[in-house]
Amino acid sequence: MKILSGIKRYELYVWLAPAFLLLNLLGDIVEHRSDFPQRAVNETWLACYVIVMNYRLLEYTLPGMSLKRFFRSVLLILPYFFSYSLGLFLWRALGVTLHIYTVLDNTLTIDKRIGTLTGYSIGSIIFFSVVRHIYNHIKLKQSAQELLIASQQAELNYLRSQTNPHFLFNTLNNIYSLARDKSDLAPESILRLSKILRYMLYETSAAYAAIEQEIKIIDDYIELEKLRYDESLHVNFNHDLEDRKQALPPLLLIPLVENAFKHGVSETRDRPSVNIHLSVKNRVLLFIVENSTGDAAGNVSLKENIGLSNLRRQLALLYTSYSLDTRPGDFTFTATLKINLDSHV
């Protein structure tokens, strides 16, 4: 991990060093100096020194300093006062000796020259410190965003893992009722359940599924539920879709249908019914599920079951523009889901 961190720090200075050098050269270009080629070589020679010193100072020395070790921190920082002043002057002198650095002004005294080089060093420290701080801040925000996305994805997977067993448990209960009554419809219900299981095993792991696949699952689930009732049950499922291949998170709609049967139709004694409408127009999904209930509006408890609360949390993780309204009426219960599909996170 430390090696990786060091590589990342080095990569920052790979592009930061040329930027610092270019910034200094731009000043010479603006002044239209005739000795620009010599100044460019001089700037490059000095930049090599201050870049290395800034790298050591900002990436190794300063991170190791703390108030708890005050005297140790002072001892660590003191050599840099020498390095950024007299040290840079000696580096310049080495360049002159090697005929790399060209002396362009012989009128400056040593004191003034050291002062000028010290100012150059301080400017480089400010430049590297500010850019490094901005870079680290951006990287920190990116890491936080990536962590948030990973956390939300983990929560979404957990919610889906809750939805699937909950949905499967209720379906198995339906088949159990048929098997207990030794109904001839039990084999057909098992066949429909196998289709649902196949979908849950092979399709729901993906982030999206075609909305026509969701419709098939809803149809199979409705037929499974209808096997439990006689002809008194009325179910109407209609849909108006601009594109049947429209992508949708898998099993997002089924909790509302499941809720209509488990907490509505099953408690209705007279003329049970479920009316379902699904439409997608201009990238806006509208899903309305209305079911009969066994109670008048004043007697209906507004406490949501795990299926609806789970669905609300999934919607919050998946979309920024949506609404899920539940409205109890006289012996009816209506759930309305509206989603702007373009608002997917």
C-alpha positions in Angstrom: 0.0 0.0 0.0 2.9 2.4 0.8 4.6 1.6 -2.5 1.3 2.3 -4.4 0.9 5.6 -2.5 4.5 6.6 -3.4 3.8 5.8 -7.0 0.7 8.0 -7.0 2.7 10.8 -5.4 5.4 10.5 -8.1 2.7 10.6 -10.8 1.5 13.9 -9.5 4.9 15.5 -9.9 5.4 14.1 -13.3 2.9 16.6 -14.7 3.3 19.2 -12.0 7.0 19.8 -12.6 6.6 20.7 -16.3 3.6 23.0 -15.4 5.9 24.8 -12.9 8.6 25.2 -15.5 6.2 26.3 -18.2 4.7 29.0 -15.8 8.2 30.5 -15.3 9.0 30.4 -19.0 5.8 32.2 -19.8 7.0 35.1 -17.8 10.1 35.4 -19.9 8.1 35.1 -23.1 5.8 37.9 -22.1 8.8 40.1 -21.4 10.0 39.5 -25.0 13.6 39.0 -23.9 16.2 38.4 -26.6 18.2 36.0 -24.3 15.2 33.6 -23.9 17.0 30.4 -25.0 19.7 30.9 -22.2 17.0 31.8 -19.7 15.0 28.7 -20.6 18.0 26.5 -19.9 18.7 28.4 -16.6 15.0 28.0 -15.6 15.2 24.3 -16.3 18.3 23.8 -14.3 16.9 25.7 -11.2 13.5 23.9 -11.6 15.2 20.5 -11.4 16.6 21.4 -7.9 13.4 23.0 -6.4 11.2 20.2 -7.8 13.2 17.6 -6.0 13.3 19.6 -2.8 9.6 20.3 -2.9 8.9 16.7 -3.4 10.9 15.8 -0.3 9.4 18.5 1.8 5.8 18.1 0.9 5.6 14.3 0.6 7.9 13.1 3.3 9.1 15.8 5.7 5.8 17.7 6.4 3.7 14.6 6.8 6.1 13.3 9.4 5.9 16.5 11.5 3.5 16.9 14.5 3.1 19.2 17.6 3.7 16.2 19.9 7.2 15.9 18.5 7.9 19.6 18.2 11.7 19.6 18.6 12.0 16.7 16.2 9.8 18.6 13.7 12.1 21.7 14.0 15.1 19.6 13.3 13.4 18.1 10.3 12.5 21.5 8.8 15.8 23.4 9.6 17.8 21.9 6.7 15.3 23.2 4.2 16.1 26.8 5.2 19.6 26.1 4.0 18.5 24.1 1.0 16.1 26.7 -0.4 18.6 29.6 -0.1 22.3 28.8 0.0 21.7 25.3 -1.3 20.0 26.6 -4.4 22.9 29.1 -4.9 25.4 26.3 -4.8 23.3 24.4 -7.3 23.4 27.4 -9.6 27.2 27.6 -9.1 27.5 24.0 -10.1 25.5 24.7 -13.3 27.9 27.6 -14.1 30.9 25.3 -13.6 29.4 22.6 -15.8 28.6 25.3 -18.5 24.9 24.5 -18.2 23.8 27.7 -16.4 24.6 31.0 -18.1 25.2 34.1 -16.0 23.1 36.9 -17.6 23.7 39.6 -15.0 27.2 40.1 -13.4 26.2 43.2 -11.5 24.3 41.4 -8.7 26.1 40.7 -5.4 26.1 37.3 -3.8 23.7 38.5 -1.1 21.2 39.8 -3.6 21.6 36.7 -5.8 20.9 34.4 -2.8 17.9 36.6 -1.9 16.5 36.4 -5.4 17.0 32.6 -5.5 15.3 32.3 -2.0 12.3 34.2 -3.4 12.3 31.8 -6.3 12.2 28.9 -3.9 9.4 30.4 -1.8 7.4 30.9 -5.0 7.9 27.3 -5.9 6.8 26.1 -2.5 3.6 28.1 -2.7 2.9 26.8 -6.2 3.5 23.2 -5.4 1.6 23.4 -2.1 -1.5 25.0 -3.5 -1.7 22.7 -6.5 -1.0 19.6 -4.3 -3.7 20.6 -1.9 -6.3 21.1 -4.7 -5.2 17.7 -6.2 -5.5 15.9 -2.9 -8.9 17.5 -2.3 -10.2 16.4 -5.6 -8.9 12.9 -5.1 -10.4 12.8 -1.6 -13.8 13.7 -3.0 -13.5 11.1 -5.8 -12.6 8.4 -3.2 -15.5 9.5 -1.0 -17.8 9.3 -4.0 -16.6 5.9 -5.0 -17.0 4.7 -1.4 -20.5 6.1 -1.4 -21.4 4.4 -4.7 -20.0 1.1 -3.4 -21.9 1.4 -0.2 -25.2 2.2 -2.0 -24.6 -0.7 -4.4 -24.1 -3.1 -1.4 -27.2 -1.8 0.2 -29.2 -2.2 -3.0 -28.0 -5.8 -3.4 -29.0 -6.4 0.2 -32.5 -5.0 -0.4 -32.8 -7.1 -3.6 -31.7 -10.2 -1.6 -34.5 -9.4 0.8 -37.1 -8.9 -1.9 -36.4 -12.2 -3.7 -36.8 -14.6 -0.6 -39.9 -12.5 0.5 -41.4 -12.9 -2.9 -40.5 -16.6 -3.2 -41.9 -17.3 0.3 -45.3 -15.9 -0.5 -45.4 -17.8 -3.8 -44.5 -21.1 -2.1 -47.3 -20.4 0.4 -49.7 -20.3 -2.5 -48.5 -23.6 -3.9 -48.6 -25.1 -0.5 -52.3 -24.2 -0.2 -53.0 -25.9 -3.5 -51.0 -29.0 -2.6 -52.7 -29.3 0.8 -56.1 -29.2 -1.0 -54.7 -31.8 -3.5 -55.7 -29.5 -6.3 -55.1 -30.5 -9.9 -53.7 -27.0 -10.4 -50.6 -27.6 -8.3 -48.5 -28.9 -11.2 -49.3 -25.8 -13.3 -48.4 -23.6 -10.3 -45.1 -25.3 -10.0 -44.4 -24.8 -13.7 -45.1 -21.1 -13.4 -42.9 -20.9 -10.2 -40.0 -22.5 -12.1 -40.3 -19.7 -14.7 -40.1 -17.1 -12.0 -37.2 -18.9 -10.3 -35.3 -19.0 -13.6 -35.8 -15.3 -14.1 -34.6 -14.6 -10.5 -31.5 -16.7 -10.9 -30.3 -15.6 -14.3 -31.8 -12.2 -14.9 -32.0 -10.2 -11.6 -28.2 -10.1 -11.1 -27.9 -7.6 -13.9 -28.5 -3.9 -13.2 -31.3 -3.7 -15.8 -33.9 -5.9 -17.5 -36.2 -5.2 -20.4 -39.6 -4.1 -19.2 -41.3 -6.8 -21.2 -39.5 -9.4 -19.0 -40.9 -7.7 -15.9 -44.4 -7.9 -17.5 -44.0 -11.6 -18.1 -43.0 -12.1 -14.4 -46.0 -10.1 -13.3 -48.3 -12.1 -15.6 -46.9 -15.4 -14.2 -47.3 -14.2 -10.6 -50.9 -13.1 -11.3 -51.7 -16.5 -12.8 -50.2 -18.2 -9.7 -52.4 -16.1 -7.4 -55.5 -16.7 -9.5 -55.1 -20.4 -9.0 -55.9 -19.9 -5.4 -59.2 -18.2 -6.1 -62.4 -19.1 -7.9 -63.9 -17.1 -10.7 -65.0 -14.4 -8.3 -61.5 -12.9 -8.4 -61.3 -10.1 -11.0 -57.8 -9.1 -12.3 -57.1 -6.5 -14.9 -53.6 -5.9 -16.1 -53.2 -3.4 -18.9 -50.1 -1.7 -20.2 -49.2 1.0 -22.7 -45.5 1.1 -23.6 -43.6 3.1 -26.2 -40.7 0.7 -26.1 -41.0 -2.9 -24.7 -37.2 -3.1 -24.5 -37.1 -0.1 -22.1 -34.6 -0.9 -19.4 -35.7 -1.2 -15.8 -34.1 -2.5 -12.6 -35.3 -6.1 -12.2 -38.2 -7.0 -9.9 -38.8 -3.3 -9.1 -42.5 -3.5 -9.8 -43.4 -6.9 -8.4 -43.6 -5.7 -4.7 -46.7 -3.6 -5.4 -48.4 -6.5 -7.2 -47.5 -8.8 -4.4 -48.7 -6.4 -1.8 -52.1 -6.1 -3.6 -52.7 -9.9 -3.3 -51.2 -10.6 0.1 -52.5 -7.6 2.0 -55.6 -6.8 -0.1 -57.3 -9.6 -2.1 -56.6 -12.2 0.6 -58.5 -10.1 3.1 -61.4 -9.4 0.8 -64.5 -11.4 1.5 -66.7 -10.2 -1.3 -65.8 -9.7 -5.0 -61.9 -9.4 -4.7 -60.3 -7.5 -7.4 -56.9 -6.1 -8.6 -56.5 -3.5 -11.3 -53.0 -2.8 -12.6 -52.0 -0.2 -15.1 -48.5 0.2 -16.5 -47.4 2.9 -19.0 -44.1 4.4 -20.1 -44.4 7.7 -22.1 -41.6 10.2 -22.7 -39.3 8.2 -20.4 -41.8 8.6 -17.5 -43.1 5.3 -16.0 -46.5 5.2 -14.3 -47.5 2.1 -12.4 -50.9 2.0 -10.6 -52.1 -0.9 -8.6 -55.5 -0.8 -7.1 -56.9 -3.7 -5.0 -59.9 -4.4 -2.9 -59.6 -4.6 0.8 -61.7 -6.0 3.7 -61.9 -2.7 5.6 -63.3 0.8 5.1 -60.9 3.7 4.7 -61.1 4.6 8.4 -60.1 1.2 9.5 -57.0 0.7 7.3 -53.7 0.8 9.0 -51.1 3.0 7.3 -48.2 1.1 8.6 -46.2 -0.2 5.6 -45.0 -3.8 5.3 -41.5 -4.8 4.5 -42.2 -5.0 0.8 -43.2 -1.3 0.4 -40.6 0.1 2.8 -38.0 -2.0 0.9 -39.2 -0.6 -2.4 -39.0 3.0 -1.2 -35.4 2.5 -0.2 -34.5 1.0 -3.6 -36.2 3.9 -5.4 -34.2 6.3 -3.3 -30.9 4.6 -4.3 -31.8 4.2 -7.9 -33.6 7.5 -8.9 -33.6 11.2 -8.0 -37.0 11.9 -9.5 -39.8 9.5 -8.4 -42.9 9.3 -6.2 -44.6 6.4 -4.5 -48.0 7.2 -3.1 -50.3 4.9 -1.2 -53.9 5.8 -0.7 -56.4 3.8 1.3 -60.1 4.2 0.3 -63.4 2.6 1.1 -62.6 -1.1 0.7 -59.9 -0.3 -1.7 -56.2 0.4 -1.6 -54.3 2.2 -4.4 -50.5 2.4 -4.8 -49.2 4.8 -7.5 -45.6 4.7 -8.6 -44.2 7.4 -10.9 -40.6 7.4 -12.1 -38.6 9.7 -14.4 -36.4 7.0 -15.9 -33.8 9.6 -17.0 -33.2 10.4 -13.4 -31.4 7.1 -12.8 -28.4 7.6 -10.5 
